[in-house]
Amino acid sequence: MRHREVHRGERIGWLRAAVLGANDGIVSTASLVVGVAAAAATRHEILVAGVAGLVAGALSMAAGEYVSVSSQADTEQADLALERRELAAQPEAEEDELTAIYVRRGLDRDLARTVARQLMAKDALAAHARDELGLTEELAARPLQAALASAATFSIGAGLPVLTILLVPVARLAAVVSIVSLLCLVALGAIAARAGGARAIVGSARVAFWGALAMAVTAGIGRLFGTTVG
């Protein structure tokens, strides 16, 4: 039977964007809803604020991820272009460079030279991209994938507090949104930690702490300004 290993690093690109999007969607929108509700706003005002936060946040996440990951992709392509030129101009020096890398990793020099030559004969650019630059196809920057994952998961996360606005009495809205959002953050942190190979309790604790802090601060500001304006 063929042995097939699945490493968690293969999913790091979309996992990072998805977790960031969902977490930010819950925290930012729930905090916004709690803050507006604490200012003694009406259901309609809270709903408008929540929907506006969802739409603006999703678009902002998509744009931010796309620009950020595009910059990473541009850097990767520039490094590959430089490596391609060096391979064309100085193939012997590039072979020496690859040999030295394998020697530092534990191979004796003759074996390292043989490995370098064989890998360069098959695909010199791929060998240098992987072993010199640390670039692989699995971990390559994918701007569109990151943007879509962030926008979609932000919308899902933000949809929870927006839906709560429609179902819960205004008098209890701030408390219910806070509790439900924290429970969802705990679940999200646990899922993300397990997917990444970490302990679920650690992932849950860190997202719950920052989520609770954000909602507490915005609730305090909302109550302060609501009282002041009133």
Stockholm file with secondary structure:
# STOCKHOLM 1.0

chainA/1-230         MRHREVHRGERIGWLRAAVLGANDGIVSTASLVVGVAAAAATRHEILVAGVAGLVAGALSMAAGEYVSVSSQADTEQADLALERRELAAQPEAEEDELTAIYVRRGLDRDLARTVARQLMAKDALAAHARDELGLTEELAARPLQAALASAATFSIGAGLPVLTILLVPVARLAAVVSIVSLLCLVALGAIAARAGGARAIVGSARVAFWGALAMAVTAGIGRLFGTTVG
#=GR chainA/1-230 SS CCCCCCCGGGGHHHHHHHHHHHHHHHHHHHHHHHHHHHTTCCHHHHHHHHHHHHHHHHHHHHHHHHHHHHHHHHHHHHHHHHHHHHHHHCHHHHHHHHHHHHHHTTCCHHHHHHHHHHHHHHHHHHHHHHHTSCCCSTTCCCHHHHHHHHHHHHHHHHHHHHHHHHHSCGGGHHHHHHHHHHHHHHHHHHHHHHHHTSCHHHHHHHHHHHHHHHHHHHHHHHHHHHHHHC
#=GC SS_cons         CCCCCCCGGGGHHHHHHHHHHHHHHHHHHHHHHHHHHHTTCCHHHHHHHHHHHHHHHHHHHHHHHHHHHHHHHHHHHHHHHHHHHHHHHCHHHHHHHHHHHHHHTTCCHHHHHHHHHHHHHHHHHHHHHHHTSCCCSTTCCCHHHHHHHHHHHHHHHHHHHHHHHHHSCGGGHHHHHHHHHHHHHHHHHHHHHHHHTSCHHHHHHHHHHHHHHHHHHHHHHHHHHHHHHC
//
